């Protein structure tokens, strides 16, 4: 969904047939600000900038996307018509809360593997119609986006593989029909499947829910016979396990939890000052 369309839908959801306070109040020129009520990593700036342009508001930023902030930090000042600012208050806060919460948790995962050279990837486990927004928040937290959808990388998961009779023949057909720049990733649960996937010509192999020991075996096999193939580890990834997984030698670790397990931080809007 285009950013403007997303923002229009966001505001329409809250306004309904019109803000009742705006109907009876008098317009005034005011200055409001967003204040942090907990620590975190900031995200949502790009969307608020677009929203402000759509509604004629002036912004003064005290923090930018990807930057950390502490409790009681003033993050953003918003100036303009009181009716507009108060009508958009919840929309602005919800975007900043949602995005910053994802960025904050993502940053914790990234920090845990910062010295390993391993990339933290998100997944397609996003809320309906919020994928672009949530994956943007992941980037603000220092993570790297996995595929955005089914059209930018061919991933053969266990469900797909059940429908394929001959992987080698299928992969030859794949290379003739998908875009030249598109990569093929194959999900594998054991070393035997890994060997078949690599020999068939996979660009990326996913070590799906493998133990640390099995993952190390895959890394050793890849390094010896197919050093050009990238390895992604996925499954059972938590803040407690991610570092040990990274130390196996994989290239990337994917986790849906950086999005769907992010607990909302606390931000508030105040008028004046």
BALOBA-1460 file (C-alpha; in Angstrom, 3 decimals):
// residues 273
<rec num="1" residu="x" x="0.000" y="0.000" z="0.000"/>
<rec num="2" residu="x" x="1.359" y="3.433" z="-0.937"/>
<rec num="3" residu="x" x="2.280" y="5.540" z="2.062"/>
<rec num="4" residu="x" x="-0.307" y="8.255" z="1.353"/>
<rec num="5" residu="x" x="-3.078" y="5.696" z="0.912"/>
<rec num="6" residu="x" x="-2.026" y="3.964" z="4.108"/>
<rec num="7" residu="x" x="-2.120" y="7.249" z="6.020"/>
<rec num="8" residu="x" x="-5.500" y="8.222" z="4.580"/>
<rec num="9" residu="x" x="-6.944" y="4.883" z="5.702"/>
<rec num="10" residu="x" x="-5.320" y="5.225" z="9.116"/>
<rec num="11" residu="x" x="-6.844" y="8.648" z="9.742"/>
<rec num="12" residu="x" x="-10.233" y="7.675" z="8.295"/>
<rec num="13" residu="x" x="-10.451" y="4.730" z="10.685"/>
<rec num="14" residu="x" x="-10.231" y="7.099" z="13.660"/>
<rec num="15" residu="x" x="-12.153" y="10.096" z="12.324"/>
<rec num="16" residu="x" x="-15.162" y="8.188" z="11.069"/>
<rec num="17" residu="x" x="-17.740" y="10.837" z="10.110"/>
<rec num="18" residu="x" x="-15.745" y="13.561" z="11.849"/>
<rec num="19" residu="x" x="-14.123" y="14.452" z="15.167"/>
<rec num="20" residu="x" x="-16.904" y="15.623" z="17.492"/>
<rec num="21" residu="x" x="-14.520" y="17.883" z="19.412"/>
<rec num="22" residu="x" x="-13.492" y="19.603" z="16.172"/>
<rec num="23" residu="x" x="-17.167" y="20.219" z="15.427"/>
<rec num="24" residu="x" x="-17.715" y="22.341" z="18.540"/>
<rec num="25" residu="x" x="-14.259" y="23.785" z="19.293"/>
<rec num="26" residu="x" x="-12.566" y="26.920" z="17.982"/>
<rec num="27" residu="x" x="-9.413" y="26.652" z="15.901"/>
<rec num="28" residu="x" x="-6.271" y="27.897" z="17.591"/>
<rec num="29" residu="x" x="-2.627" y="27.853" z="16.648"/>
<rec num="30" residu="x" x="-0.956" y="25.461" z="19.085"/>
<rec num="31" residu="x" x="2.333" y="23.667" z="19.662"/>
<rec num="32" residu="x" x="2.174" y="20.095" z="20.925"/>
<rec num="33" residu="x" x="4.958" y="17.643" z="21.634"/>
<rec num="34" residu="x" x="5.543" y="13.907" z="21.885"/>
<rec num="35" residu="x" x="7.342" y="12.777" z="25.025"/>
<rec num="36" residu="x" x="8.802" y="9.366" z="25.813"/>
<rec num="37" residu="x" x="7.536" y="7.614" z="28.906"/>
<rec num="38" residu="x" x="9.947" y="4.705" z="28.466"/>
<rec num="39" residu="x" x="13.315" y="4.040" z="26.778"/>
<rec num="40" residu="x" x="13.501" y="2.851" z="23.183"/>
<rec num="41" residu="x" x="14.675" y="3.119" z="19.575"/>
<rec num="42" residu="x" x="12.761" y="5.636" z="17.474"/>
<rec num="43" residu="x" x="10.883" y="4.792" z="14.269"/>
<rec num="44" residu="x" x="8.004" y="6.306" z="12.336"/>
<rec num="45" residu="x" x="9.547" y="9.613" z="11.302"/>
<rec num="46" residu="x" x="9.114" y="9.067" z="7.557"/>
<rec num="47" residu="x" x="5.398" y="8.418" z="7.961"/>
<rec num="48" residu="x" x="4.760" y="11.368" z="10.287"/>
<rec num="49" residu="x" x="6.593" y="13.676" z="7.879"/>
<rec num="50" residu="x" x="4.250" y="12.605" z="5.066"/>
<rec num="51" residu="x" x="1.184" y="12.961" z="7.307"/>
<rec num="52" residu="x" x="2.244" y="16.469" z="8.346"/>
<rec num="53" residu="x" x="2.568" y="17.528" z="4.713"/>
<rec num="54" residu="x" x="-0.890" y="16.158" z="3.976"/>
<rec num="55" residu="x" x="-2.451" y="18.225" z="6.785"/>
<rec num="56" residu="x" x="-0.299" y="21.360" z="6.794"/>
<rec num="57" residu="x" x="1.501" y="20.800" z="10.090"/>
<rec num="58" residu="x" x="5.012" y="21.971" z="11.007"/>
<rec num="59" residu="x" x="7.420" y="19.549" z="12.683"/>
<rec num="60" residu="x" x="10.525" y="20.008" z="14.797"/>
<rec num="61" residu="x" x="12.386" y="16.767" z="15.365"/>
<rec num="62" residu="x" x="14.483" y="16.076" z="18.462"/>
<rec num="63" residu="x" x="15.222" y="12.478" z="17.458"/>
<rec num="64" residu="x" x="15.463" y="10.675" z="14.129"/>
<rec num="65" residu="x" x="14.680" y="7.169" z="12.903"/>
<rec num="66" residu="x" x="17.069" y="4.616" z="14.349"/>
<rec num="67" residu="x" x="18.225" y="6.773" z="17.244"/>
<rec num="68" residu="x" x="17.831" y="5.753" z="20.876"/>
<rec num="69" residu="x" x="15.910" y="7.801" z="23.407"/>
<rec num="70" residu="x" x="15.395" y="7.782" z="27.149"/>
<rec num="71" residu="x" x="12.306" y="8.196" z="29.290"/>
<rec num="72" residu="x" x="11.169" y="11.863" z="29.540"/>
<rec num="73" residu="x" x="12.912" y="12.726" z="26.255"/>
<rec num="74" residu="x" x="10.972" y="15.175" z="24.064"/>
<rec num="75" residu="x" x="10.933" y="13.513" z="20.661"/>
<rec num="76" residu="x" x="8.935" y="15.782" z="18.376"/>
<rec num="77" residu="x" x="7.188" y="19.173" z="18.383"/>
<rec num="78" residu="x" x="4.111" y="19.635" z="16.202"/>
<rec num="79" residu="x" x="2.730" y="23.096" z="15.351"/>
<rec num="80" residu="x" x="-0.472" y="24.018" z="13.551"/>
<rec num="81" residu="x" x="-4.254" y="24.184" z="13.817"/>
<rec num="82" residu="x" x="-5.521" y="22.790" z="17.112"/>
<rec num="83" residu="x" x="-8.417" y="20.929" z="15.510"/>
<rec num="84" residu="x" x="-6.092" y="19.116" z="13.102"/>
<rec num="85" residu="x" x="-3.439" y="18.252" z="15.674"/>
<rec num="86" residu="x" x="-5.935" y="16.936" z="18.207"/>
<rec num="87" residu="x" x="-7.779" y="14.946" z="15.550"/>
<rec num="88" residu="x" x="-4.509" y="13.342" z="14.434"/>
<rec num="89" residu="x" x="-3.096" y="12.803" z="17.938"/>
<rec num="90" residu="x" x="-3.940" y="9.106" z="18.190"/>
<rec num="91" residu="x" x="-2.959" y="8.362" z="14.596"/>
<rec num="92" residu="x" x="0.470" y="9.928" z="15.123"/>
<rec num="93" residu="x" x="1.013" y="8.206" z="18.446"/>
<rec num="94" residu="x" x="-0.112" y="4.803" z="17.193"/>
<rec num="95" residu="x" x="2.328" y="4.943" z="14.279"/>
<rec num="96" residu="x" x="5.227" y="6.008" z="16.463"/>
<rec num="97" residu="x" x="4.361" y="3.484" z="19.167"/>
<rec num="98" residu="x" x="4.006" y="0.587" z="16.752"/>
<rec num="99" residu="x" x="7.115" y="1.352" z="14.720"/>
<rec num="100" residu="x" x="9.319" y="2.294" z="17.671"/>
<rec num="101" residu="x" x="8.321" y="-0.841" z="19.568"/>
<rec num="102" residu="x" x="9.407" y="-3.050" z="16.671"/>
<rec num="103" residu="x" x="12.611" y="-1.044" z="16.227"/>
<rec num="104" residu="x" x="13.365" y="-1.307" z="19.936"/>
<rec num="105" residu="x" x="13.081" y="-5.098" z="20.042"/>
<rec num="106" residu="x" x="14.923" y="-5.472" z="16.735"/>
<rec num="107" residu="x" x="17.821" y="-3.427" z="18.101"/>
<rec num="108" residu="x" x="18.120" y="-5.793" z="21.062"/>
<rec num="109" residu="x" x="18.475" y="-8.773" z="18.724"/>
<rec num="110" residu="x" x="20.958" y="-6.910" z="16.531"/>
<rec num="111" residu="x" x="23.051" y="-5.962" z="19.563"/>
<rec num="112" residu="x" x="23.205" y="-9.600" z="20.686"/>
<rec num="113" residu="x" x="25.019" y="-10.607" z="17.456"/>
<rec num="114" residu="x" x="26.703" y="-7.305" z="16.612"/>
<rec num="115" residu="x" x="30.248" y="-8.706" z="16.598"/>
<rec num="116" residu="x" x="29.487" y="-11.886" z="14.628"/>
<rec num="117" residu="x" x="28.928" y="-10.418" z="11.169"/>
<rec num="118" residu="x" x="25.601" y="-12.264" z="10.940"/>
<rec num="119" residu="x" x="22.571" y="-10.371" z="9.600"/>
<rec num="120" residu="x" x="19.243" y="-10.308" z="11.441"/>
<rec num="121" residu="x" x="16.336" y="-10.769" z="9.012"/>
<rec num="122" residu="x" x="12.611" y="-10.299" z="9.445"/>
<rec num="123" residu="x" x="9.963" y="-12.598" z="7.926"/>
<rec num="124" residu="x" x="6.569" y="-12.386" z="6.215"/>
<rec num="125" residu="x" x="4.847" y="-12.905" z="9.572"/>
<rec num="126" residu="x" x="3.456" y="-9.389" z="9.548"/>
<rec num="127" residu="x" x="0.022" y="-7.998" z="10.350"/>
<rec num="128" residu="x" x="-2.299" y="-7.843" z="7.316"/>
<rec num="129" residu="x" x="-1.710" y="-4.708" z="5.213"/>
<rec num="130" residu="x" x="1.076" y="-3.524" z="7.561"/>
<rec num="131" residu="x" x="4.020" y="-5.353" z="5.988"/>
<rec num="132" residu="x" x="5.690" y="-2.317" z="4.420"/>
<rec num="133" residu="x" x="5.276" y="-0.321" z="7.622"/>
<rec num="134" residu="x" x="6.503" y="-3.075" z="9.945"/>
<rec num="135" residu="x" x="9.474" y="-3.988" z="7.771"/>
<rec num="136" residu="x" x="10.407" y="-0.292" z="7.674"/>
<rec num="137" residu="x" x="10.416" y="-0.357" z="11.481"/>
<rec num="138" residu="x" x="12.758" y="-3.360" z="11.412"/>
<rec num="139" residu="x" x="15.217" y="-1.379" z="9.304"/>
<rec num="140" residu="x" x="15.075" y="1.479" z="11.808"/>
<rec num="141" residu="x" x="16.109" y="-1.013" z="14.489"/>
<rec num="142" residu="x" x="19.122" y="-2.189" z="12.495"/>
<rec num="143" residu="x" x="17.606" y="-5.345" z="11.010"/>
<rec num="144" residu="x" x="17.612" y="-6.364" z="7.347"/>
<rec num="145" residu="x" x="14.473" y="-7.128" z="5.374"/>
<rec num="146" residu="x" x="13.902" y="-10.626" z="4.040"/>
<rec num="147" residu="x" x="11.670" y="-10.829" z="0.974"/>
<rec num="148" residu="x" x="8.757" y="-8.391" z="0.884"/>
<rec num="149" residu="x" x="6.460" y="-10.869" z="-0.829"/>
<rec num="150" residu="x" x="6.181" y="-13.875" z="-3.096"/>
<rec num="151" residu="x" x="7.359" y="-11.915" z="-6.124"/>
<rec num="152" residu="x" x="10.914" y="-10.959" z="-5.158"/>
<rec num="153" residu="x" x="12.453" y="-14.308" z="-4.172"/>
<rec num="154" residu="x" x="11.398" y="-17.895" z="-4.767"/>
<rec num="155" residu="x" x="11.410" y="-19.788" z="-1.485"/>
<rec num="156" residu="x" x="10.650" y="-23.483" z="-1.607"/>
<rec num="157" residu="x" x="9.254" y="-24.409" z="1.779"/>
<rec num="158" residu="x" x="8.359" y="-27.904" z="2.982"/>
<rec num="159" residu="x" x="4.843" y="-27.445" z="1.627"/>
<rec num="160" residu="x" x="6.168" y="-26.580" z="-1.834"/>
<rec num="161" residu="x" x="8.667" y="-29.427" z="-1.819"/>
<rec num="162" residu="x" x="5.851" y="-31.931" z="-1.210"/>
<rec num="163" residu="x" x="4.476" y="-31.020" z="-4.653"/>
<rec num="164" residu="x" x="7.810" y="-31.351" z="-6.498"/>
<rec num="165" residu="x" x="8.675" y="-34.830" z="-7.823"/>
<rec num="166" residu="x" x="12.164" y="-34.047" z="-9.185"/>
<rec num="167" residu="x" x="13.961" y="-31.096" z="-7.583"/>
<rec num="168" residu="x" x="16.793" y="-31.023" z="-10.141"/>
<rec num="169" residu="x" x="14.405" y="-30.827" z="-13.092"/>
<rec num="170" residu="x" x="12.238" y="-28.291" z="-11.305"/>
<rec num="171" residu="x" x="15.222" y="-26.031" z="-10.619"/>
<rec num="172" residu="x" x="16.258" y="-26.122" z="-14.280"/>
<rec num="173" residu="x" x="12.779" y="-24.940" z="-15.214"/>
<rec num="174" residu="x" x="12.878" y="-22.296" z="-12.488"/>
<rec num="175" residu="x" x="16.010" y="-20.738" z="-13.936"/>
<rec num="176" residu="x" x="14.288" y="-20.403" z="-17.300"/>
<rec num="177" residu="x" x="11.135" y="-18.774" z="-15.964"/>
<rec num="178" residu="x" x="11.878" y="-16.520" z="-12.985"/>
<rec num="179" residu="x" x="13.666" y="-13.165" z="-13.373"/>
<rec num="180" residu="x" x="17.423" y="-13.395" z="-13.860"/>
<rec num="181" residu="x" x="18.058" y="-11.372" z="-10.694"/>
<rec num="182" residu="x" x="15.707" y="-13.380" z="-8.457"/>
<rec num="183" residu="x" x="17.266" y="-15.769" z="-5.950"/>
<rec num="184" residu="x" x="16.020" y="-19.203" z="-4.972"/>
<rec num="185" residu="x" x="15.965" y="-20.252" z="-1.337"/>
<rec num="186" residu="x" x="15.202" y="-23.798" z="-0.220"/>
<rec num="187" residu="x" x="14.044" y="-24.697" z="3.274"/>
<rec num="188" residu="x" x="15.811" y="-27.746" z="4.729"/>
<rec num="189" residu="x" x="15.340" y="-29.718" z="7.932"/>
<rec num="190" residu="x" x="18.427" y="-31.950" z="7.798"/>
<rec num="191" residu="x" x="21.822" y="-32.350" z="6.147"/>
<rec num="192" residu="x" x="20.498" y="-34.774" z="3.533"/>
<rec num="193" residu="x" x="18.012" y="-32.184" z="2.257"/>
<rec num="194" residu="x" x="20.688" y="-29.500" z="2.424"/>
<rec num="195" residu="x" x="22.940" y="-31.537" z="0.130"/>
<rec num="196" residu="x" x="20.119" y="-32.056" z="-2.372"/>
<rec num="197" residu="x" x="19.214" y="-28.356" z="-2.317"/>
<rec num="198" residu="x" x="22.772" y="-27.200" z="-2.839"/>
<rec num="199" residu="x" x="23.423" y="-29.678" z="-5.633"/>
<rec num="200" residu="x" x="20.177" y="-28.575" z="-7.307"/>
<rec num="201" residu="x" x="21.448" y="-24.995" z="-7.453"/>
<rec num="202" residu="x" x="19.909" y="-23.103" z="-4.534"/>
<rec num="203" residu="x" x="21.244" y="-19.603" z="-3.912"/>
<rec num="204" residu="x" x="20.238" y="-19.681" z="-0.256"/>
<rec num="205" residu="x" x="19.584" y="-22.612" z="2.046"/>
<rec num="206" residu="x" x="17.490" y="-22.212" z="5.176"/>
<rec num="207" residu="x" x="18.389" y="-24.326" z="8.186"/>
<rec num="208" residu="x" x="14.873" y="-24.677" z="9.525"/>
<rec num="209" residu="x" x="14.507" y="-25.547" z="13.214"/>
<rec num="210" residu="x" x="17.857" y="-27.342" z="13.239"/>
<rec num="211" residu="x" x="19.828" y="-27.952" z="16.408"/>
<rec num="212" residu="x" x="23.099" y="-26.115" z="16.900"/>
<rec num="213" residu="x" x="25.007" y="-29.321" z="16.143"/>
<rec num="214" residu="x" x="23.121" y="-29.946" z="12.877"/>
<rec num="215" residu="x" x="23.564" y="-26.347" z="11.818"/>
<rec num="216" residu="x" x="27.315" y="-26.608" z="12.351"/>
<rec num="217" residu="x" x="27.366" y="-29.719" z="10.139"/>
<rec num="218" residu="x" x="25.559" y="-27.787" z="7.414"/>
<rec num="219" residu="x" x="28.011" y="-24.893" z="7.695"/>
<rec num="220" residu="x" x="30.975" y="-27.275" z="7.412"/>
<rec num="221" residu="x" x="29.465" y="-28.951" z="4.331"/>
<rec num="222" residu="x" x="28.686" y="-25.600" z="2.711"/>
<rec num="223" residu="x" x="32.159" y="-24.232" z="3.397"/>
<rec num="224" residu="x" x="33.805" y="-27.295" z="1.855"/>
<rec num="225" residu="x" x="31.671" y="-27.891" z="-1.226"/>
<rec num="226" residu="x" x="29.438" y="-24.852" z="-1.939"/>
<rec num="227" residu="x" x="31.081" y="-21.751" z="-0.392"/>
<rec num="228" residu="x" x="29.069" y="-19.434" z="-2.676"/>
<rec num="229" residu="x" x="25.722" y="-20.474" z="-1.161"/>
<rec num="230" residu="x" x="24.271" y="-18.370" z="1.641"/>
<rec num="231" residu="x" x="22.939" y="-19.969" z="4.816"/>
<rec num="232" residu="x" x="19.977" y="-18.693" z="6.789"/>
<rec num="233" residu="x" x="18.976" y="-20.113" z="10.178"/>
<rec num="234" residu="x" x="15.370" y="-19.917" z="11.318"/>
<rec num="235" residu="x" x="13.191" y="-21.311" z="14.087"/>
<rec num="236" residu="x" x="13.367" y="-21.070" z="17.876"/>
<rec num="237" residu="x" x="15.190" y="-17.757" z="17.655"/>
<rec num="238" residu="x" x="15.036" y="-15.756" z="20.886"/>
<rec num="239" residu="x" x="17.257" y="-13.241" z="22.624"/>
<rec num="240" residu="x" x="18.615" y="-16.142" z="24.649"/>
<rec num="241" residu="x" x="19.451" y="-18.346" z="21.657"/>
<rec num="242" residu="x" x="20.358" y="-15.977" z="18.830"/>
<rec num="243" residu="x" x="24.014" y="-15.526" z="19.722"/>
<rec num="244" residu="x" x="24.706" y="-19.261" z="19.854"/>
<rec num="245" residu="x" x="22.980" y="-19.669" z="16.489"/>
<rec num="246" residu="x" x="25.068" y="-16.852" z="14.994"/>
<rec num="247" residu="x" x="28.266" y="-18.492" z="16.191"/>
<rec num="248" residu="x" x="27.579" y="-21.588" z="14.059"/>
<rec num="249" residu="x" x="28.782" y="-19.702" z="10.991"/>
<rec num="250" residu="x" x="25.529" y="-19.016" z="9.159"/>
<rec num="251" residu="x" x="25.203" y="-15.802" z="7.172"/>
<rec num="252" residu="x" x="21.836" y="-14.661" z="8.476"/>
<rec num="253" residu="x" x="19.193" y="-15.444" z="11.082"/>
<rec num="254" residu="x" x="15.516" y="-14.770" z="10.470"/>
<rec num="255" residu="x" x="12.984" y="-14.162" z="13.210"/>
<rec num="256" residu="x" x="9.307" y="-13.260" z="13.051"/>
<rec num="257" residu="x" x="9.320" y="-12.432" z="16.752"/>
<rec num="258" residu="x" x="11.039" y="-9.070" z="16.243"/>
<rec num="259" residu="x" x="7.696" y="-7.945" z="14.805"/>
<rec num="260" residu="x" x="4.950" y="-10.028" z="16.367"/>
<rec num="261" residu="x" x="6.478" y="-10.234" z="19.854"/>
<rec num="262" residu="x" x="7.339" y="-6.534" z="20.177"/>
<rec num="263" residu="x" x="5.746" y="-5.060" z="23.304"/>
<rec num="264" residu="x" x="4.553" y="-1.486" z="22.943"/>
<rec num="265" residu="x" x="6.691" y="1.167" z="24.542"/>
<rec num="266" residu="x" x="5.055" y="4.276" z="26.046"/>
<rec num="267" residu="x" x="4.760" y="7.661" z="24.317"/>
<rec num="268" residu="x" x="2.402" y="10.551" z="24.983"/>
<rec num="269" residu="x" x="1.357" y="13.834" z="23.360"/>
<rec num="270" residu="x" x="1.050" y="17.028" z="25.370"/>
<rec num="271" residu="x" x="-0.039" y="20.522" z="24.348"/>
<rec num="272" residu="x" x="1.941" y="23.635" z="25.213"/>
<rec num="273" residu="x" x="5.560" y="24.497" z="25.869"/>
